[in-house]
Amino acid sequence: MQLNWKDWVHVTKLDPDKNLDPGSIADIVTSGTDALMLSGTLNVTQENLSCLLEQVSAYGLPLVVEPAGPEAVLCEGIDALFVPSVLNTSDVRWIVGKHKAWVKHSRVRWDIVVPEAYIVLNPASAVGRVTGADCTLRAEDVAAYATVAEQYFHFPIVYIEYSGTYGDPAIVKAAAAALDTAVLYYGGGINSAERAAEMARYADTIVVGNAVYDEGAAVLKETVRAVS
């Protein structure tokens, strides 16, 4: 099966460290979202990642694992492995160090790997704190990072991550304008149809995560309809 991830406009991110009942999972996978991304920053293990995968795998949606580190990489039973590098950090572990450890100690299925260039912009988020990302960037800085990601490093995905808060559409617009071929993902604070539609004007793909747990599947369906 060829995975047409470049055509996705709506992705739902599920955290292995959070719990959902079977009814909620059924509502999520039938919401119209294009794919499920299994991803979290804290307390993600092989065990809870495998448990979440088992819960969602029977529904036929494309499944992506986005590992926070080499200790929680799962390659079997999924369609793609989206591997992030955080560009706006001075800690080399989150740019290439964790990746080197993963390659050194694991057998990598390169046929399912899709590299992501992350630009993290919420300093209060878990990913912002853990990676030490510089979240003080202006629009022109984000655009420059996006250009470097695409033109120099040839990342196929540039991901603007506000994780837990709604971001600045002007910054997302600047990143979009800087890109030619890379797919622009946006994630953070999308908990309404209005926010989904606003960010979808600039991002190729929006990612809805916290709203699933905070607001429920009804809001998720509103975001799907807003970008479909």
DAVENMO-V785794 format. One record per pair of residues at least 12 apart in sequence whose ideal C-beta (glycine too) atoms are under 10 Angstrom apart, sorted by the first residue. I is the first residue (numbers start at 1). J is the second residue. D is the distance in whole Angstrom. If there is no record, write none. Layout:
i = {I | I}
j = {J | J}
d = {D | D}
This chain:
i = {1 | 1 | 3 | 3 | 3 | 3 | 3 | 3 | 3 | 3 | 4 | 4 | 4 | 5 | 5 | 5 | 5 | 5 | 5 | 5 | 5 | 5 | 5 | 5 | 5 | 6 | 6 | 6 | 6 | 6 | 6 | 6 | 6 | 7 | 7 | 7 | 7 | 8 | 8 | 8 | 8 | 8 | 8 | 8 | 8 | 8 | 8 | 8 | 8 | 9 | 9 | 9 | 9 | 9 | 9 | 9 | 9 | 9 | 9 | 9 | 10 | 10 | 10 | 10 | 10 | 10 | 10 | 10 | 10 | 10 | 10 | 10 | 10 | 10 | 10 | 10 | 10 | 10 | 10 | 11 | 11 | 11 | 11 | 11 | 11 | 11 | 11 | 11 | 11 | 11 | 11 | 11 | 11 | 11 | 11 | 11 | 12 | 12 | 12 | 12 | 12 | 12 | 12 | 12 | 12 | 12 | 12 | 12 | 12 | 12 | 12 | 12 | 12 | 12 | 12 | 12 | 12 | 13 | 13 | 13 | 13 | 13 | 13 | 13 | 13 | 13 | 13 | 13 | 13 | 13 | 13 | 13 | 13 | 13 | 14 | 14 | 14 | 14 | 14 | 14 | 14 | 14 | 14 | 14 | 14 | 14 | 14 | 14 | 14 | 15 | 15 | 15 | 15 | 15 | 15 | 15 | 15 | 15 | 15 | 15 | 15 | 15 | 15 | 15 | 16 | 16 | 16 | 16 | 16 | 16 | 16 | 16 | 16 | 16 | 16 | 16 | 16 | 16 | 16 | 16 | 16 | 16 | 17 | 17 | 17 | 17 | 17 | 17 | 17 | 17 | 17 | 17 | 18 | 18 | 18 | 18 | 18 | 18 | 18 | 18 | 19 | 19 | 19 | 19 | 19 | 20 | 20 | 20 | 20 | 20 | 20 | 21 | 22 | 23 | 24 | 24 | 24 | 24 | 24 | 25 | 25 | 25 | 25 | 25 | 25 | 25 | 26 | 26 | 26 | 26 | 27 | 27 | 27 | 27 | 27 | 27 | 28 | 28 | 28 | 28 | 28 | 28 | 28 | 28 | 28 | 29 | 29 | 29 | 29 | 29 | 29 | 29 | 29 | 30 | 30 | 30 | 30 | 31 | 31 | 31 | 31 | 31 | 31 | 31 | 31 | 31 | 31 | 31 | 31 | 32 | 32 | 32 | 32 | 32 | 32 | 32 | 33 | 33 | 33 | 33 | 33 | 33 | 33 | 33 | 33 | 33 | 33 | 34 | 34 | 34 | 34 | 34 | 34 | 35 | 35 | 35 | 35 | 35 | 35 | 35 | 35 | 36 | 36 | 36 | 36 | 36 | 36 | 36 | 36 | 36 | 36 | 36 | 36 | 37 | 37 | 37 | 37 | 37 | 37 | 37 | 37 | 37 | 37 | 37 | 37 | 38 | 38 | 38 | 38 | 38 | 38 | 38 | 38 | 38 | 38 | 38 | 38 | 38 | 38 | 39 | 39 | 39 | 39 | 39 | 39 | 39 | 39 | 39 | 39 | 39 | 39 | 40 | 40 | 40 | 40 | 40 | 40 | 40 | 40 | 41 | 41 | 41 | 41 | 41 | 41 | 41 | 41 | 41 | 41 | 42 | 42 | 42 | 42 | 42 | 43 | 43 | 43 | 44 | 44 | 44 | 44 | 44 | 44 | 44 | 44 | 45 | 45 | 46 | 46 | 46 | 46 | 47 | 48 | 49 | 49 | 49 | 49 | 49 | 49 | 49 | 50 | 50 | 50 | 50 | 52 | 52 | 53 | 53 | 53 | 53 | 53 | 54 | 57 | 57 | 61 | 62 | 62 | 62 | 63 | 63 | 63 | 63 | 64 | 64 | 64 | 64 | 64 | 64 | 64 | 65 | 65 | 65 | 65 | 65 | 65 | 65 | 65 | 66 | 66 | 66 | 66 | 66 | 66 | 66 | 66 | 66 | 66 | 67 | 67 | 67 | 67 | 67 | 67 | 67 | 68 | 68 | 68 | 68 | 68 | 68 | 68 | 69 | 69 | 69 | 69 | 69 | 69 | 69 | 69 | 70 | 70 | 70 | 70 | 70 | 70 | 70 | 70 | 70 | 70 | 70 | 71 | 71 | 71 | 71 | 73 | 73 | 73 | 73 | 73 | 75 | 75 | 75 | 75 | 75 | 75 | 75 | 76 | 76 | 78 | 78 | 79 | 80 | 80 | 80 | 80 | 81 | 81 | 81 | 81 | 81 | 81 | 81 | 81 | 82 | 82 | 82 | 82 | 82 | 82 | 82 | 82 | 82 | 83 | 83 | 83 | 83 | 83 | 83 | 83 | 83 | 83 | 83 | 84 | 84 | 84 | 84 | 84 | 84 | 84 | 84 | 84 | 84 | 84 | 84 | 84 | 85 | 85 | 85 | 85 | 85 | 85 | 85 | 85 | 85 | 85 | 85 | 86 | 86 | 86 | 86 | 86 | 86 | 86 | 86 | 86 | 86 | 86 | 86 | 86 | 86 | 86 | 87 | 87 | 87 | 87 | 87 | 87 | 87 | 87 | 87 | 87 | 87 | 87 | 87 | 87 | 87 | 87 | 88 | 88 | 88 | 88 | 88 | 88 | 88 | 88 | 88 | 88 | 88 | 88 | 88 | 88 | 88 | 88 | 89 | 89 | 89 | 89 | 89 | 89 | 89 | 89 | 89 | 89 | 90 | 90 | 90 | 90 | 91 | 91 | 91 | 91 | 93 | 93 | 93 | 94 | 94 | 94 | 94 | 94 | 94 | 94 | 95 | 95 | 95 | 99 | 114 | 114 | 114 | 114 | 115 | 115 | 115 | 115 | 115 | 115 | 116 | 116 | 116 | 116 | 116 | 116 | 116 | 116 | 116 | 116 | 117 | 117 | 117 | 117 | 117 | 117 | 117 | 117 | 117 | 117 | 117 | 117 | 117 | 117 | 117 | 118 | 118 | 118 | 118 | 118 | 118 | 118 | 118 | 118 | 118 | 118 | 118 | 118 | 119 | 119 | 119 | 119 | 119 | 119 | 119 | 119 | 119 | 119 | 119 | 119 | 119 | 119 | 119 | 119 | 120 | 120 | 120 | 120 | 120 | 120 | 120 | 120 | 120 | 120 | 120 | 121 | 121 | 121 | 121 | 121 | 121 | 121 | 121 | 121 | 121 | 121 | 121 | 121 | 121 | 121 | 121 | 122 | 122 | 122 | 122 | 122 | 122 | 122 | 122 | 122 | 122 | 123 | 123 | 123 | 124 | 124 | 124 | 125 | 125 | 125 | 125 | 125 | 125 | 126 | 126 | 127 | 127 | 127 | 127 | 128 | 128 | 128 | 128 | 131 | 133 | 135 | 135 | 137 | 138 | 138 | 138 | 138 | 139 | 139 | 139 | 139 | 139 | 139 | 139 | 139 | 139 | 140 | 140 | 140 | 141 | 141 | 142 | 142 | 142 | 142 | 142 | 142 | 142 | 142 | 142 | 142 | 143 | 143 | 143 | 143 | 143 | 143 | 143 | 143 | 144 | 144 | 144 | 145 | 145 | 145 | 145 | 146 | 146 | 146 | 146 | 146 | 146 | 146 | 146 | 146 | 146 | 147 | 147 | 147 | 147 | 147 | 147 | 148 | 149 | 149 | 149 | 149 | 150 | 150 | 150 | 150 | 150 | 150 | 150 | 151 | 151 | 151 | 151 | 151 | 153 | 154 | 154 | 155 | 155 | 156 | 156 | 156 | 157 | 157 | 157 | 157 | 157 | 157 | 158 | 158 | 158 | 158 | 158 | 158 | 158 | 158 | 158 | 158 | 158 | 159 | 159 | 159 | 159 | 159 | 159 | 159 | 159 | 159 | 159 | 160 | 160 | 160 | 160 | 160 | 160 | 160 | 160 | 160 | 160 | 160 | 160 | 160 | 161 | 161 | 161 | 161 | 161 | 162 | 162 | 162 | 162 | 162 | 162 | 163 | 163 | 163 | 163 | 163 | 163 | 164 | 164 | 164 | 164 | 164 | 164 | 165 | 165 | 165 | 166 | 166 | 166 | 166 | 166 | 166 | 166 | 166 | 167 | 167 | 167 | 167 | 167 | 167 | 167 | 169 | 169 | 169 | 169 | 169 | 169 | 169 | 170 | 171 | 171 | 172 | 172 | 172 | 172 | 172 | 172 | 172 | 172 | 172 | 172 | 172 | 173 | 173 | 173 | 173 | 174 | 175 | 175 | 176 | 176 | 176 | 176 | 177 | 179 | 182 | 183 | 183 | 183 | 184 | 184 | 184 | 184 | 184 | 184 | 185 | 185 | 185 | 185 | 185 | 186 | 186 | 186 | 186 | 186 | 186 | 186 | 186 | 186 | 187 | 187 | 187 | 187 | 187 | 187 | 187 | 187 | 188 | 188 | 188 | 188 | 188 | 189 | 189 | 189 | 189 | 190 | 190 | 190 | 190 | 190 | 190 | 190 | 190 | 190 | 190 | 190 | 190 | 191 | 191 | 191 | 191 | 191 | 191 | 191 | 191 | 191 | 191 | 191 | 192 | 192 | 192 | 192 | 192 | 192 | 193 | 193 | 193 | 193 | 193 | 193 | 193 | 193 | 194 | 194 | 194 | 195 | 195 | 195 | 195 | 195 | 196 | 196 | 196 | 196 | 196 | 196 | 196 | 196 | 196 | 196 | 196 | 197 | 197 | 197 | 197 | 197 | 198 | 199 | 199 | 199 | 200 | 200 | 200 | 200 | 201 | 203 | 205 | 206 | 206 | 206 | 206 | 207 | 208 | 208 | 208 | 208 | 208 | 211}
j = {62 | 79 | 35 | 62 | 63 | 64 | 79 | 80 | 112 | 114 | 34 | 35 | 62 | 34 | 35 | 62 | 64 | 79 | 80 | 82 | 114 | 156 | 157 | 183 | 205 | 114 | 156 | 157 | 181 | 182 | 183 | 204 | 205 | 34 | 183 | 204 | 205 | 33 | 34 | 35 | 37 | 62 | 64 | 183 | 185 | 204 | 205 | 206 | 207 | 33 | 34 | 196 | 200 | 203 | 204 | 205 | 206 | 224 | 227 | 228 | 31 | 32 | 33 | 34 | 35 | 190 | 196 | 200 | 205 | 206 | 207 | 208 | 220 | 223 | 224 | 225 | 226 | 227 | 228 | 33 | 34 | 35 | 36 | 37 | 39 | 62 | 64 | 66 | 82 | 185 | 187 | 205 | 206 | 207 | 208 | 209 | 28 | 29 | 31 | 32 | 33 | 34 | 35 | 36 | 37 | 56 | 61 | 206 | 207 | 208 | 209 | 211 | 212 | 217 | 220 | 223 | 224 | 33 | 35 | 36 | 37 | 38 | 39 | 40 | 64 | 66 | 163 | 187 | 207 | 208 | 209 | 210 | 211 | 212 | 28 | 29 | 36 | 37 | 38 | 39 | 40 | 52 | 53 | 55 | 56 | 63 | 209 | 212 | 213 | 37 | 38 | 39 | 40 | 41 | 42 | 43 | 44 | 48 | 49 | 52 | 209 | 210 | 212 | 213 | 38 | 39 | 40 | 43 | 44 | 45 | 46 | 47 | 48 | 49 | 50 | 51 | 52 | 53 | 65 | 68 | 72 | 74 | 40 | 41 | 42 | 43 | 44 | 45 | 48 | 49 | 52 | 126 | 40 | 43 | 48 | 52 | 209 | 210 | 212 | 213 | 48 | 51 | 52 | 55 | 213 | 52 | 55 | 56 | 212 | 213 | 217 | 55 | 55 | 217 | 212 | 213 | 216 | 217 | 220 | 52 | 55 | 56 | 58 | 59 | 212 | 217 | 55 | 56 | 59 | 217 | 212 | 216 | 217 | 218 | 220 | 221 | 56 | 59 | 61 | 208 | 212 | 216 | 217 | 220 | 221 | 55 | 56 | 57 | 58 | 59 | 60 | 61 | 217 | 59 | 61 | 217 | 221 | 61 | 208 | 212 | 217 | 218 | 219 | 220 | 221 | 222 | 223 | 224 | 225 | 220 | 221 | 223 | 224 | 225 | 227 | 228 | 61 | 62 | 207 | 208 | 212 | 220 | 221 | 223 | 224 | 227 | 228 | 61 | 62 | 205 | 224 | 227 | 228 | 61 | 62 | 63 | 64 | 79 | 80 | 205 | 207 | 52 | 53 | 56 | 57 | 59 | 61 | 62 | 63 | 64 | 65 | 78 | 79 | 62 | 63 | 64 | 65 | 66 | 80 | 82 | 185 | 187 | 207 | 208 | 209 | 50 | 52 | 53 | 55 | 56 | 63 | 64 | 65 | 66 | 67 | 72 | 74 | 78 | 82 | 64 | 65 | 66 | 67 | 68 | 72 | 82 | 84 | 127 | 187 | 207 | 209 | 52 | 66 | 67 | 68 | 72 | 126 | 127 | 209 | 68 | 69 | 125 | 126 | 127 | 128 | 129 | 130 | 131 | 163 | 68 | 126 | 127 | 129 | 130 | 68 | 72 | 126 | 65 | 66 | 67 | 68 | 69 | 71 | 72 | 74 | 71 | 72 | 71 | 72 | 73 | 74 | 72 | 72 | 65 | 67 | 68 | 72 | 73 | 74 | 78 | 72 | 74 | 76 | 77 | 65 | 74 | 65 | 74 | 76 | 77 | 78 | 77 | 77 | 78 | 79 | 78 | 79 | 80 | 77 | 78 | 79 | 80 | 78 | 79 | 80 | 81 | 82 | 112 | 114 | 77 | 78 | 79 | 80 | 81 | 82 | 83 | 112 | 80 | 81 | 82 | 83 | 84 | 114 | 116 | 118 | 159 | 207 | 81 | 82 | 83 | 84 | 98 | 99 | 102 | 84 | 94 | 98 | 126 | 127 | 130 | 131 | 93 | 94 | 97 | 98 | 99 | 101 | 102 | 130 | 83 | 97 | 98 | 99 | 100 | 101 | 102 | 103 | 104 | 105 | 106 | 98 | 101 | 102 | 105 | 98 | 102 | 106 | 108 | 109 | 106 | 107 | 108 | 109 | 111 | 112 | 113 | 109 | 112 | 109 | 112 | 112 | 111 | 112 | 113 | 114 | 108 | 109 | 110 | 111 | 112 | 113 | 114 | 115 | 112 | 113 | 114 | 115 | 116 | 156 | 157 | 159 | 185 | 98 | 99 | 102 | 108 | 112 | 113 | 114 | 115 | 116 | 157 | 98 | 99 | 115 | 116 | 117 | 118 | 120 | 127 | 131 | 155 | 157 | 159 | 161 | 97 | 98 | 99 | 115 | 116 | 117 | 118 | 149 | 153 | 155 | 159 | 98 | 116 | 117 | 118 | 119 | 120 | 127 | 128 | 130 | 131 | 132 | 133 | 134 | 159 | 161 | 117 | 118 | 119 | 120 | 133 | 134 | 142 | 144 | 145 | 146 | 148 | 149 | 153 | 155 | 158 | 159 | 117 | 118 | 119 | 120 | 121 | 128 | 131 | 132 | 133 | 134 | 135 | 136 | 137 | 141 | 142 | 145 | 118 | 119 | 120 | 128 | 130 | 131 | 132 | 133 | 134 | 135 | 131 | 132 | 133 | 134 | 130 | 131 | 132 | 133 | 130 | 131 | 132 | 118 | 120 | 127 | 130 | 131 | 132 | 133 | 117 | 118 | 131 | 115 | 155 | 156 | 157 | 183 | 149 | 153 | 154 | 155 | 156 | 157 | 149 | 155 | 156 | 157 | 158 | 159 | 161 | 182 | 183 | 185 | 145 | 146 | 148 | 149 | 150 | 153 | 154 | 155 | 156 | 157 | 158 | 159 | 160 | 182 | 185 | 131 | 133 | 145 | 149 | 155 | 157 | 158 | 159 | 160 | 161 | 163 | 185 | 187 | 133 | 134 | 135 | 137 | 141 | 142 | 145 | 146 | 149 | 158 | 159 | 160 | 161 | 162 | 171 | 175 | 132 | 133 | 134 | 135 | 137 | 159 | 160 | 161 | 162 | 163 | 188 | 133 | 134 | 135 | 136 | 137 | 142 | 160 | 161 | 162 | 163 | 165 | 167 | 168 | 171 | 172 | 188 | 135 | 161 | 162 | 163 | 164 | 165 | 166 | 167 | 188 | 189 | 135 | 136 | 165 | 163 | 164 | 165 | 161 | 162 | 163 | 164 | 165 | 188 | 163 | 164 | 161 | 162 | 163 | 164 | 161 | 162 | 163 | 164 | 161 | 161 | 161 | 162 | 171 | 168 | 170 | 171 | 174 | 168 | 170 | 171 | 172 | 173 | 174 | 175 | 177 | 178 | 171 | 174 | 178 | 171 | 174 | 158 | 160 | 168 | 170 | 171 | 172 | 173 | 174 | 175 | 178 | 171 | 173 | 174 | 175 | 176 | 177 | 178 | 179 | 174 | 175 | 178 | 158 | 160 | 175 | 178 | 158 | 160 | 174 | 175 | 176 | 177 | 178 | 179 | 182 | 184 | 175 | 177 | 178 | 179 | 180 | 182 | 178 | 175 | 178 | 179 | 182 | 178 | 179 | 180 | 181 | 182 | 183 | 184 | 178 | 179 | 180 | 181 | 182 | 182 | 181 | 182 | 182 | 183 | 181 | 182 | 183 | 182 | 183 | 184 | 185 | 204 | 205 | 175 | 176 | 178 | 179 | 182 | 183 | 184 | 185 | 186 | 203 | 204 | 175 | 182 | 183 | 184 | 185 | 186 | 187 | 203 | 205 | 207 | 172 | 174 | 175 | 176 | 184 | 185 | 186 | 187 | 188 | 199 | 202 | 203 | 207 | 185 | 186 | 187 | 188 | 207 | 186 | 187 | 188 | 189 | 190 | 199 | 187 | 188 | 189 | 207 | 209 | 210 | 187 | 188 | 189 | 209 | 210 | 214 | 188 | 189 | 210 | 188 | 189 | 190 | 191 | 192 | 195 | 198 | 199 | 186 | 187 | 188 | 189 | 190 | 195 | 199 | 186 | 195 | 198 | 199 | 201 | 202 | 203 | 202 | 186 | 202 | 184 | 185 | 186 | 188 | 198 | 199 | 200 | 201 | 202 | 203 | 206 | 199 | 201 | 202 | 203 | 202 | 202 | 203 | 201 | 202 | 203 | 204 | 202 | 204 | 204 | 203 | 204 | 205 | 199 | 202 | 203 | 204 | 205 | 206 | 203 | 204 | 205 | 206 | 207 | 198 | 199 | 200 | 202 | 203 | 204 | 205 | 206 | 207 | 199 | 203 | 205 | 206 | 207 | 208 | 209 | 210 | 206 | 207 | 208 | 209 | 210 | 208 | 209 | 210 | 211 | 203 | 206 | 207 | 208 | 209 | 210 | 211 | 219 | 220 | 223 | 226 | 227 | 208 | 209 | 210 | 211 | 212 | 214 | 215 | 219 | 220 | 222 | 223 | 211 | 215 | 219 | 222 | 223 | 226 | 219 | 221 | 222 | 223 | 224 | 225 | 226 | 227 | 222 | 223 | 226 | 208 | 211 | 222 | 223 | 226 | 208 | 211 | 219 | 220 | 222 | 223 | 224 | 225 | 226 | 227 | 228 | 222 | 223 | 225 | 226 | 227 | 226 | 223 | 226 | 227 | 223 | 226 | 227 | 228 | 227 | 227 | 227 | 223 | 224 | 226 | 227 | 223 | 220 | 222 | 223 | 224 | 227 | 223}
d = {9 | 8 | 9 | 6 | 10 | 9 | 5 | 6 | 8 | 9 | 9 | 10 | 9 | 8 | 7 | 7 | 8 | 8 | 6 | 8 | 7 | 9 | 8 | 8 | 8 | 10 | 8 | 9 | 10 | 10 | 6 | 8 | 9 | 8 | 9 | 9 | 9 | 9 | 4 | 5 | 10 | 8 | 9 | 8 | 9 | 8 | 5 | 9 | 10 | 9 | 6 | 10 | 7 | 9 | 7 | 6 | 7 | 9 | 5 | 7 | 9 | 7 | 5 | 5 | 8 | 10 | 8 | 8 | 7 | 6 | 8 | 7 | 9 | 7 | 5 | 10 | 9 | 5 | 7 | 7 | 6 | 5 | 7 | 5 | 10 | 9 | 8 | 10 | 10 | 8 | 8 | 6 | 7 | 5 | 7 | 9 | 6 | 8 | 7 | 10 | 4 | 9 | 7 | 5 | 7 | 10 | 9 | 10 | 8 | 5 | 7 | 9 | 6 | 10 | 6 | 9 | 9 | 10 | 10 | 8 | 5 | 8 | 5 | 9 | 9 | 8 | 10 | 7 | 5 | 7 | 4 | 9 | 10 | 8 | 7 | 10 | 6 | 7 | 6 | 8 | 8 | 6 | 10 | 9 | 7 | 10 | 8 | 7 | 9 | 10 | 8 | 7 | 4 | 8 | 9 | 9 | 8 | 9 | 10 | 8 | 7 | 9 | 9 | 8 | 6 | 8 | 5 | 8 | 5 | 7 | 9 | 9 | 4 | 5 | 9 | 7 | 5 | 8 | 9 | 10 | 8 | 10 | 5 | 9 | 6 | 4 | 6 | 9 | 6 | 9 | 9 | 10 | 8 | 10 | 9 | 9 | 10 | 9 | 9 | 6 | 9 | 10 | 9 | 10 | 9 | 8 | 8 | 9 | 8 | 8 | 10 | 10 | 7 | 9 | 8 | 9 | 7 | 6 | 10 | 9 | 6 | 6 | 10 | 8 | 10 | 9 | 10 | 10 | 8 | 9 | 9 | 8 | 3 | 8 | 8 | 8 | 8 | 9 | 9 | 10 | 6 | 9 | 6 | 6 | 9 | 10 | 6 | 10 | 9 | 4 | 8 | 5 | 9 | 7 | 9 | 9 | 9 | 10 | 9 | 9 | 6 | 9 | 10 | 5 | 5 | 9 | 9 | 5 | 9 | 9 | 7 | 9 | 4 | 7 | 10 | 6 | 7 | 10 | 10 | 8 | 10 | 7 | 9 | 8 | 6 | 10 | 10 | 8 | 7 | 8 | 9 | 10 | 9 | 6 | 4 | 7 | 6 | 8 | 8 | 9 | 10 | 9 | 9 | 6 | 9 | 9 | 5 | 7 | 6 | 7 | 10 | 10 | 10 | 9 | 8 | 5 | 8 | 5 | 9 | 7 | 10 | 9 | 7 | 10 | 8 | 10 | 6 | 6 | 10 | 8 | 7 | 7 | 5 | 7 | 9 | 10 | 8 | 8 | 10 | 8 | 7 | 4 | 8 | 7 | 10 | 8 | 9 | 10 | 9 | 9 | 8 | 9 | 9 | 10 | 6 | 8 | 8 | 9 | 9 | 5 | 9 | 8 | 4 | 5 | 9 | 9 | 6 | 9 | 8 | 8 | 5 | 9 | 10 | 8 | 10 | 10 | 10 | 10 | 10 | 8 | 5 | 8 | 8 | 4 | 10 | 7 | 6 | 8 | 6 | 8 | 7 | 9 | 9 | 7 | 8 | 10 | 6 | 9 | 5 | 10 | 10 | 6 | 9 | 9 | 10 | 10 | 8 | 7 | 9 | 6 | 7 | 8 | 6 | 8 | 9 | 9 | 5 | 7 | 7 | 5 | 5 | 8 | 7 | 6 | 5 | 7 | 5 | 9 | 8 | 9 | 5 | 9 | 8 | 5 | 7 | 9 | 9 | 9 | 8 | 4 | 8 | 6 | 9 | 7 | 10 | 9 | 10 | 7 | 8 | 7 | 8 | 9 | 10 | 8 | 8 | 10 | 9 | 9 | 8 | 8 | 10 | 9 | 9 | 10 | 5 | 10 | 8 | 8 | 9 | 10 | 10 | 6 | 8 | 9 | 5 | 4 | 9 | 9 | 7 | 7 | 9 | 9 | 9 | 10 | 10 | 6 | 7 | 9 | 10 | 9 | 8 | 8 | 5 | 10 | 7 | 9 | 9 | 10 | 9 | 7 | 7 | 10 | 5 | 8 | 5 | 9 | 7 | 9 | 10 | 5 | 5 | 7 | 10 | 9 | 8 | 5 | 8 | 5 | 10 | 7 | 9 | 9 | 9 | 7 | 8 | 9 | 10 | 6 | 7 | 6 | 7 | 10 | 9 | 9 | 8 | 4 | 8 | 4 | 9 | 9 | 9 | 10 | 9 | 7 | 9 | 10 | 9 | 7 | 7 | 7 | 6 | 6 | 9 | 8 | 8 | 10 | 10 | 9 | 8 | 5 | 8 | 6 | 8 | 9 | 9 | 5 | 9 | 6 | 10 | 9 | 9 | 5 | 7 | 6 | 9 | 9 | 10 | 10 | 10 | 5 | 9 | 7 | 6 | 9 | 9 | 9 | 10 | 10 | 8 | 5 | 6 | 8 | 10 | 9 | 9 | 5 | 5 | 8 | 9 | 6 | 8 | 8 | 6 | 9 | 10 | 8 | 9 | 10 | 5 | 5 | 5 | 7 | 10 | 10 | 7 | 9 | 7 | 9 | 6 | 5 | 9 | 10 | 8 | 9 | 8 | 9 | 9 | 8 | 4 | 8 | 8 | 10 | 10 | 9 | 9 | 9 | 6 | 6 | 9 | 9 | 8 | 8 | 5 | 7 | 7 | 9 | 7 | 8 | 4 | 8 | 5 | 10 | 10 | 9 | 7 | 7 | 8 | 8 | 3 | 8 | 7 | 10 | 4 | 9 | 7 | 5 | 7 | 10 | 8 | 10 | 8 | 8 | 10 | 9 | 9 | 9 | 8 | 5 | 8 | 6 | 10 | 9 | 10 | 8 | 10 | 9 | 7 | 9 | 6 | 5 | 7 | 8 | 7 | 7 | 5 | 7 | 10 | 9 | 7 | 9 | 4 | 9 | 6 | 10 | 9 | 9 | 5 | 8 | 7 | 10 | 8 | 9 | 5 | 9 | 7 | 8 | 7 | 7 | 5 | 8 | 9 | 6 | 8 | 7 | 10 | 8 | 6 | 7 | 5 | 5 | 6 | 5 | 10 | 8 | 6 | 9 | 4 | 8 | 10 | 9 | 7 | 7 | 8 | 7 | 4 | 5 | 7 | 8 | 7 | 8 | 6 | 10 | 5 | 9 | 8 | 9 | 7 | 9 | 10 | 9 | 10 | 9 | 8 | 10 | 10 | 8 | 9 | 8 | 6 | 5 | 9 | 8 | 4 | 8 | 9 | 10 | 10 | 7 | 9 | 9 | 9 | 9 | 7 | 9 | 10 | 5 | 8 | 10 | 6 | 5 | 8 | 8 | 9 | 4 | 6 | 9 | 7 | 4 | 9 | 9 | 10 | 7 | 8 | 10 | 8 | 9 | 5 | 8 | 8 | 4 | 8 | 9 | 4 | 6 | 7 | 8 | 9 | 10 | 5 | 8 | 9 | 10 | 9 | 9 | 9 | 8 | 7 | 8 | 6 | 7 | 7 | 4 | 10 | 10 | 9 | 9 | 8 | 10 | 9 | 10 | 9 | 8 | 6 | 9 | 8 | 6 | 6 | 6 | 5 | 8 | 6 | 9 | 8 | 6 | 9 | 9 | 6 | 5 | 7 | 5 | 7 | 10 | 10 | 10 | 10 | 10 | 9 | 8 | 4 | 8 | 7 | 9 | 9 | 8 | 6 | 10 | 6 | 9 | 7 | 7 | 5 | 7 | 8 | 9 | 9 | 7 | 10 | 8 | 8 | 5 | 6 | 8 | 8 | 7 | 3 | 6 | 9 | 10 | 7 | 5 | 9 | 10 | 8 | 8 | 9 | 7 | 7 | 8 | 6 | 10 | 6 | 5 | 9 | 6 | 3 | 7 | 8 | 9 | 6 | 9 | 8 | 7 | 9 | 5 | 7 | 9 | 10 | 8 | 9 | 9 | 6 | 7 | 8 | 7 | 10 | 9 | 10 | 9 | 8 | 10 | 5 | 10 | 9 | 6 | 10 | 9 | 4 | 6 | 10 | 10 | 8 | 5 | 9 | 9 | 7 | 8 | 9 | 4 | 7 | 8 | 8 | 9 | 9 | 9 | 5 | 6 | 10 | 7 | 5 | 5 | 7 | 10 | 6 | 7 | 5 | 8 | 6 | 10 | 5 | 8 | 7 | 4 | 9 | 7 | 5 | 7 | 9 | 9 | 9 | 7 | 4 | 8 | 6 | 9 | 10 | 8 | 10 | 8 | 9 | 10 | 10 | 8 | 8 | 10 | 6 | 8 | 5 | 8 | 9 | 6 | 9 | 10 | 6 | 9 | 10 | 8 | 10 | 7 | 4 | 9 | 7 | 5 | 6 | 9 | 9 | 8 | 8 | 9 | 7 | 7 | 7 | 8 | 8 | 9 | 4 | 6 | 9 | 7 | 4 | 9 | 9 | 10 | 7 | 9 | 9 | 10 | 8 | 8 | 7 | 9 | 10 | 10 | 7 | 4 | 8 | 9 | 4 | 5 | 10 | 10 | 9 | 10 | 4 | 7 | 9 | 10 | 10 | 9 | 9 | 7 | 4 | 10 | 10 | 9 | 9 | 7 | 10 | 9 | 6 | 10 | 6 | 10 | 5 | 8 | 10 | 7}
